[in-house]
């Protein structure tokens, strides 16, 4: 047989010695980068928490800054890390879908938050949904016990582009006004004449100059024992997965009454400084309804595939309720984010069959989500073009969704630890879900940049035409995972065993 012979596998002692050697090399980087001794991570949300853990497991010391509870945000309820403020769903777990591919890459990369999510999972058919309180508590506990992570409960209002540390900004869509102003200052401090300078005609960054933000929405939550179970039924769409969703069916007359009441209900008044620029994939139900009388029936109230077992027929419209926590004592109204006044929400939503006497634990709300114009500001490694020691991760860099936020935190940590070790960060391959997210964020049209979820539209097309969609998606996933594994082996070594 030709070729080189494989070296024998190292013994247990030699494995330990090799691991210690690698760990030392990471924690004592080459001389030209010896001054970079730690990473500052601003924000302990989904992206920041994942980034902190990934840096620590690669032997890099982390200072993790979180302003809560000293200062809170319009949407957060607790001081825990990685609090989920909108839905509790981390999207589909069906194999060979785009969300599954992204989660599979995260699993192979050793995502802490994905592991915790699976430990806190609640029934949700073919989706991964979590008990949000338990999830945030477990993330907080895991991060707090890491010896290489120092948690600082304070607001950051100044970002130093200095030689002694790297910075990952992961403050999310609810970045404080003071830090948003500081980020805007940093953006405008780029070299004159560059593509991201203040003189550029491209959008320059945050909502300060010019306005670049969108408004996101939160769905209502009801107490489980206030749902009239005699008027609803359990089912999963197309019978995929287990029947974990409560379905509230409407006939045509009930839908018409609900629709008319929704359009007539007054919304929370827009402030003078606000321009309600909603994210298209998370529109309030009243905004969807204004686009046409049947738009809700083709959106969040779509009845397709939800046959009522009591009648054997598909209802005219359906409102779905998803379990909110492990105790199953509360449910959220799926896709029912809205901007109505609280009293009007209660009146209108109680027109839904089964919710006539609903007790609301949380009403729907709107909050501002701020993000930078990443195509003008970031490299594919999520570093600032003008300030390469500063990284962005999470929704503030222009991804939408919990899983996407965690993934960018993981990527930013991999790139930051490579830089700290004296290496050049290597972006993930374009064919991967990681690489496609990074490519979109950094190569989208800067004049029309909007946050994006992971979809197959972001992935590159195969080199041959495959008509069967399921087969095409399977081949795209196979290729992505093959290239992802190769990239992880070369670009993202782990130096501490867990």
N, C-alpha and C positions, 0 to 999 in steps of 0.2 A: 504494500500500500504506500502511495506517495504522500507527500506533505509532511508537515512537522508533527512529531508525537506530542500528545497532550501531557502536560505536567501532572504528576499525581496530586490529588486533592490534599490540601494542607491538613495537618492534624489539628486537634482542638486547641493545643497550646499555640501553634503557629497561626491559627485563625485569630485568636485573641491578640497576639502580638501584631498581626497585620492591621487589625481594627484599631488598636491603640496608635499605631504608626500613622494611619490615615487621619485619625482624629487630631493628632498633634499637628499634622501638616495643615489641616484646616484652621486650627486655632492659632497657629503661628505662620501666617501667610508670608509669601516672599517679601524681600526687603522693600521693593518699590511700593508695596501695598501694606507694609507692616503697621502703618498708622491707622488703618481701618480695623478697629477692635470690636465694634458692635453695630447693631442696626437699631435705629429708632423707628417704631411703628406707631403711627398716629391713628387711633380709632380701633376699638376692640369689638367691632362688629363681625360679620361673617368673614370678610376678606382679611381684616387685621388679625383676628384670632388664628385663622389658618396660617397666615404668613408667619406669625410669631412661633407657632409650633414647628413649622417647617425649617425656620432658621435655627431653632434650638436643636432639632434632631440632627442638624448638620454641624453642630459644635459652635455655633455663632451666638454670642450673648445678645440679648434683646432687651430694650427698654420699651414697654408697651404703655402708651398713653391713652387714657379714657377719661373724658370729662364728667361722665355720670358717676355718682349721683350729685356732685357739686353743681353741675349744670345739666339740665335735661333738654330733650327735644320735644317738638309738638306731638310726636307719635309714640315715643317710648313710654313704657309703663314701669320698668324696673331699672336697676343698675347692673343687671347681669350682662355678660358678654354674649354676643351673637343672638340678641333678642330678635325674633321674627315679628315684624310689626304689621305685615299685610296678611297674606294667607298662611296656612301651615303646610303647604304642599311643595315638595321638591320635584314635582313633575313625574313624567312617566318612567316606569321601571320595565317597560316592555322591551325585550331584546331587539337590537338593531333599529331602534329609534334614535333620533339625534340626542334627546336628553339622556337616554341610557348610555350612549357612547361617551358623552362628557363625563357622566358619573363613573363609567368603567375606567376611563383614563385617570380620573381622580383616585379611584380605588387602587390602581396599579402604582400611583405615585404616593400612596400612603396617607391619604387625606384623613386627618383627625376628625373633622366635622362630619364627614360622610359616615365614618364608623359610628359616631355618637348618634347621628340621625337614625341609623338602622336600629340602634339600641332603644331609641325612643319612638319607634314607628307606631302609628295607630292605623287601624283598618282604613284603606282608601282605594280598594279595587286594584287596578294595575298601576297606581301611582305610589310614590313614596311620600307619605305625610307623617308629621311628627307631633307629639305633645310639645307645644312650643315652650311651656314653662320648664318642663323637665329637661328639654334640649338645652336651653340657655343655662340652666343651673349646672348641668354636667360639663358644658364647655367651659364655664367659669371655673369650676373645680379643677378640670384638667390643666388649664392654662396656669392657674394660680400655684399649682404644685410643681411646675417645671423649674428646676434649679437655675437654668440659664435665662429665665424670663423674669425681669423685674417690672412689676405693675406699678404705674404711677397714675393715681386718680387726680388728674388735673387737666385743665384746658390748655391746649397749645395755641398760642397766638403768634408765634414767630417760627419760621422755618429757616434753619441755618444750613447753607450749602458750604459746609466746612470739610476739612480733610480728615477729621478724626472719626467720623461715623457716616453710615448711609441712612437714608430716610425712605420709608414707605408710607405714603399718604393713603389711608384707607378709611377716611371719615364718612364715606357713604353719601347717600343723597340728602342727608339732614345735617350737612356740615354747618357748624356755627357761623354766625355772621362775621365774627372777628377772624376766624381762620379763613373763611372764604375771601375776605379782604386781603389777607396775607398771601393766599394763593394767587389772587389777581395781581398783587404787587410782584410776586415772583415771575409770573408769566410776562408781565410788561418789562421786567428787568432783563429780558433776553437781548442779545447783541443787536444793535441797530442794523436794519437791512435784512435780518434773517426772516424766514417764513413765519416765525411766531412773534415777531416784534410788534410793538404798539402801532407802528406805521403800516402794518399789513392790512389789506382789505378783507382778510379772512376773519371769521369770528375768533376772538382772542382767548376765550376761556370761560369764566364763570358768569353768573347772572349780573355781574357788576359792569362789564364792558366787553361787548354788548350783552344783551340778555340772552342767556343760553341755559335753559332749564325746561323741565316739564313738571306737570302736576300729577301725582300718583294718588291712588285711592285705597281705602281700607274697607273691607266687607264687614257687615254686621255679624254679631254672634248672639245666639239665643240659648236659653237654658233648655236642656233636653226634656225635662219633665213638664215643660210648658207647651210641648208640641202635641197636637191632637193626632195620635198615631192611627186612629180609625179612619182618617181622611188621607193618609199617605201610604206609600209602599216602599219596600227596599228593592233596589236593583242597581246593577252596573250597566253602563251603556254597552249595547250589543252583547251583554252577558260576559264581558271580558273581566276577568278577575272575580273576586267575591262580591256579593251584593252588599256593599258597605255604605252606599249613599241612600239617604232618605229622599224620596222624590215626592214633591207636592204637585199633583196634576191639576191642570185647569182646562175647562171646556171653553168654547169660543166666547160665551157670554162673560164668564169669570175673567178671561184675559182682557176683554174689552173694558170691563169696569176697572181692572187694575191699571191698564194702559192710560185711560183717561185721568184717573186719580194721580198717577205718577207725573203726567205732563202738567197737571194743574197745581201740584205741590210746590211751594216756594223753596228755593235753594238758599244756602247761606250766601249772604251778600258778598260780592267781590270787593276787595279793598281797592283804594285808589291806585296803589302801587303794583297791584297784581294784574297779570295778563294770563288768564287760565289756558295755558298751552299744554293740553293733556297728551300723555303718551298713548298712541293709537291702540296699542294692545291692552290697555287697562282703562278704558273709558268708563266714566260713571254711567249707570244704567239710564239715567234721564237724558244724557247726551246721546246714547245709542237710540233711545226711543224717538228723539227729535229727528232722526234721519229717516223715519218711515214707520208706519203702523206695524209692520211685520218684522222689523229689524231685530227685536228682542227674541222672536221665535226662531231666528236664524243665528242667534248669538247665545247669551247666557241662559235663555229659556228654551233652547232647542230640545224638542222631544224625541228626535230621531234615535232609534235603538233602545228606547226606554218603555217597553211594553208593560202596561199595567196588568199584573197577573190576576187581578180581580175581574177585569172586563175582557182581557185578551186583546185590547186595542191600545194603540199609541195615542196619548192625550194630545190635545190641541197645543198645549205648552206645558213646560215643567220647570219648577224651581228645585234645584238640588241642594241638599244640606250635607256637609262633610264633617265627620267627627273631629272635634277640636283637640281633645286630650285623651290620655290613657284611661281616665275614669269614665269616659263617654257621657259626661254630664253637661256637655255643651257642644253646639254645632254651629259652623259658619255657613252663611248663605253664599254659595259658590258663584263668583262673578257678579255679586250684587253690591259692589262698591258704589257709593253715591255721595252727593254733595248737598243733600236735603237737610233742612233743619230737623233736629232730633224729634220734636213732637210730630212733625209731618212724616218722618220715617216710620215711627210707630204706627201711625194711622194707615199709611199706604201699605206697609209690609204686612199688616194684620189682615189685609184683603186676600193674602195668599192662603189657599186651602191648607188647613193644618196649623196655621200660625195665628188663628183668630185671637188666642189668648197668650200669645208669645210674650215671654219676659226677656228683654234685651240686656245682655251683659256688656255689650259694646255696640254703639251705633256706627254706621259708616262715616268715614271722614275723608277729607282731602288734605294732603300735605305737599309742600314743595320739594321736588327732587332736583338737586343741583348736580351738574356734571360738566367736566371740561371738554373742550373741543379737541379730543385726542388726536385726530388726524394731523392737526397742525403742531401738536406739542410733543407727542410720544414716538419713540422707536418701537419696533416690534417686541422688544424686551421689556416694554412698559416703563422704560427710563425716559426722563425728559431729554429732548434733543439738546437743549441748551444747558441743562444741569444734570449730567449723567449719574450723579450720586443720589438723585431723587427719583423715586418710582411712584407710580399710582396704581391702585388696585381697587376692585370692587365697583359699585355702581357709579362712583364719581369719575371713573375712567370711561364710562359709556357702555357698560354691559347692563342688561336688564335681567333680573331674576336671582334667586338665592343661589342656585347651583353655579351659575356663571360668576357670581361674586366670589364664592369660595374658590373657584378654579383660578381666577385672576390673582387672588391672594397667594395661592400656592405657586403660581408662575412667578410672581414678583419676588417671592422668597428664594426660589431656585436661582433666579438671575442675580439677586442681591448677594447671596452667599458665594456665588461664582466670582463676582466682582471683588468681594472681600478677600477671597482666596488668591487673588492675583490673576484670575482667568478672565477671558472675554465671555460675557453671557451669550448663549446660543439660543435663539428663538426656537420654539417647537416647530416641527415640520408643518408645512401648509396643509397637508392631507389630514392632519389630526384635528380633533375638535378644539384642543388647546390652541393650535396654530391658526385655525380658521377664526376663532374669536379674536386673537391678537391681531390677525391680519385685517379683519373688519374694523376694529377699533382704530387702527393706525393708518388705514388706506381708504376709508369711506370718503365720500364727497364732503369736504369740510363745510360747504355752504348749506348742506341739507343733512347734517349729521344728527341721527337719533339713536338712542340706545337700542340694542338688539339682544334677543334671546338666541340660543344656539338652535339652528335649523340646518337641514341639509342644503338649503340655498347658500349658506355660508361656506360649505365645503366645496372644494374644486370638483368639477365633473370628472368622471372616469375617462380613460383614454379610448374607450369604445362605448358604443351606444347599447344600453340595456333597456328594453322596453318594459319588462316586468319591474314594477317599482320596488316590491319587497326584495327581489333578487339584487336590484341595483343598490339598495340601501345596505343589504348584507355585505356586498362586495366593498362598498365604501367604508363600512365599519371594520371589515377584515384588514383592509389596507391601512386605515388610520391606526389601528392597534399595533400592527406590525411596525410601522414607522415610529409610533410613540414609544414602544419598548426599546427600540434602537436609540432613540434620543435620550431616554431616561438613563440608559446604561452609560452613555458618553457624557451627557451634559448635567446630570442631576444626581451625582453619587450621594449616598447617605452615609454619614460617618459615625452615627451612634445607633446601636441596635436597640429596638424597642420590643 
